[in-house]
Amino acid sequence: MSTPTNPAPTGPHADAPVLSTGTPLAEAQAAMILVHGRGASARDILSLTQSWRANGIAYLAPQAADGTWYPQRFTATLAQNEPWLSSALATLDALVARIGAAGIPPERTILLGFSQGACLASEYAARHACRWGGVVALSGGLIGPDDAPRDYPGTLDDTPILLGCSDIDSHIPKERVIASAAILERLGGAVTLRLYPGMGHEVNGDEIAWVQTLLGTVGQ
């Protein structure tokens, strides 16, 4: 694994607050980092946890500056989304380090995001490939243009991964979701790809059920 290198984020998200729910981190057996979408909030994404029944899980959600992790579309060049993107990735670095300091390793840590947050979570997982507890990208895919190099180091070592998205999502081209699934699989992830016909830009019950099943295994 490429270990967190910037536990103190700089840039736009340097002072990002983190909301939490579930089991207190010091008492938890596993953790989930939830990353909200553009224009949303940490409180919004934490509301998803009300759909799951699981004990011993600490849920942590960072808040992006001005509700946006990076300013341009996720398919823009990486430079166009700087310094926001690096600051956002460093924010996740800091959370992973905080969770690790509480005694919870990556294999018991789940990365989950929706929309812009799904793009950020999946890109972070690819850049820090190791055995995670799980990666859940709800309506998102890897960040950067189609010709971006994808020579990520490391291996995801059978990390369970869900990429779920509408097949007509106006924000997330299905071709990018499919390509992201292939890249994460090549990195060694156990990838589940689900494209939902005609769905809106939203989270559905099938995705909620997939996460519920994952939560039943993480930390065991």
N, C-alpha and C positions, 0 to 999 in steps of 0.2 A: 504493500500500500504506500502511496505517496502521502505521508503524514501531514496534518495541518501545519502550515508554515507561518500563518499570520493570525495568532489568537487575539490580536487587538486590531480590528478592522480600521482602515483609514478611508478617506474619501466620503462620498455622499451618505453612506450607511454607517459611518463610524460610531454613531450613538444610537444605533437601532435598538429600541426596547424589545424585550422578549416576554410574551405572555405565556402562561403555562396552566395546565389543568391535569386532572388525573392524579396518579400517585406522585407525591413529592419525589424529586429526583434522587435525593439521598436515600430513599427507601425503595426505589423502583428496581425491578428486575430487567426492564427493557425501556427503550425510549423511542419516540417518534418525533422527528422534526417536520413540521407542516409549513409549507411555503405558499403564501397567498398569491393571487393573481393581480394584474394591473388594475389600479383603481379600487382595490379591495383592502382588507385589513387582516391583521393577525387574529382579531376577534372573529371575523367572518370564517376563516379557515378552521379555527378551533371548534366552531359549531358542528363540524363534521363528526367530531369525536362522540357526540351524543347518539350517533347511529350505531356505535360499536359497543359490545359487551366484552370487556377484558379487564383483568386485574393485574396490578403491578406494573402498569405502563405509565411513564411520564410523557406528557405531550407538551412540546415546546414550539412556539410559533414566533419568529422574528417579524418585526414591522418595518417595511421598506420606507425610506424617506419619500414623502409626498405620495405614498401609495404605489410607487413604481420602482422595480428593481433595476431596470435599464430603459432608456428613452425610446429607442427605435424598435422595429420589429425583430423578432428573434432570428430571422433569416438575413438580417443586415450583416455587413462585415463586422468583425469583432471590434475593430477600431472605432466604428460609429457608435458603439455602445459603451465605450470607455469614457471616464474612469468608473462609471456606474457598475459595469459587469464585474470587474475585479473586486470592487468593494462589496458587492453582493456575495460573490464566492467566498471572500474573506469572512463575511458574516456567518456563513455556514461553517467555515473552518473553525471559527471561535466556538460555535455551538457544539460541534463534534468534540472539540477539546474539552469543553465544559462537561459534556456527558461522559467522556472518557475519564476525567478527573473524579467523577462520582463512582467510578468502578464499572461502567457499562461500556463494553467494547463495541466496535463497529458491527460485529455479527449479531448484536442484540439492539442495533439502532436502525430504524426504518426512516428513509427519506421519502417524503410525500409532498407533492405540489399539484396545484391546479393552474392551468393556463400558463401565464408567464412564470408562475412558481413551479409548474411541472417542467418547463424548459430548464429553469435554473437547477432544480433538484437532479434531473437526469444528466445535465452537463457536469455538475459537481461529482456525481457518482462515477461518471466516465473518467474524469480527470483524477479521481482518487480511487481507482479500481482496487477493490478488496472484497472480502466476503462480508457484505452488509446484511442486516436482518431482512431487508427488502427495499426495493425502490418502486415507487408508485407515481407514474406520470399520467395525470388525469388531464387530457386535452393539451398535450405538449410534445416536444421532441428536442433533440440536441440543438444547441445554439450555433449560429454561423451560417454563411452562405453554402450553397450546394457544393462548391469546390473547396470548402474548408478542409485542411488536413485532419484526419481522424486517427492519427498515430498515437493514441493514448497508451501509456505504459501500464503494466500490471495486468491483473486478471480479476474478474468479478467472482470467480470461483463458485459458480452455481447459485449466486444470489438470485432469489425469486424477484422477478421484475414484471410489473404490469404497465403496458402502454394502452390506454383506452381513450378513444376519441370518436366523434362523429365522422362519418365518411364525407360529409359536406360542410364541415366546420369552416367558416369564412376566415377565421384567425389562424387555424392550424391546418396546412395542406396535408391531406392523408398520405401523400407521397413522402413527406418528411417523417411522418410517424412510422411508416413502413421502413424507410431507410434507417431511422434511429434504432428500430427493433433489430435490424440486421447487424448494425454496428455493435450494439450491446450484447447480442448473442455471440458475435465474433470475439468479444472481450471475455466470454465465458459465463455470461449471465443466463439464467434459466428464464427465458422471456415468454410472457404471454401477451400476444397482440390481439386486441379486440377493437374492430371498427364497427360502429353501430349505425345501421342505415337510417338516414334522415333525422338523427338526433340533433338537438341544439347544442350550444356551447355550455355544457352543464355536466354534472356528475349524476350517474344513474344507479339504480339499485343493484345491478349486476356488479358494478365496480365496488360498491359498498360491501357486498357479500364477499368479494375476493379479498378485500382487506380484512374483513372479519376472520376469514379462514387463516390468513397470514398471522394475525395477532394470536391465534390459537397455537401457533408453533414457535414464534419468536421467544427466545429466552428459556425454551425447554431444554 
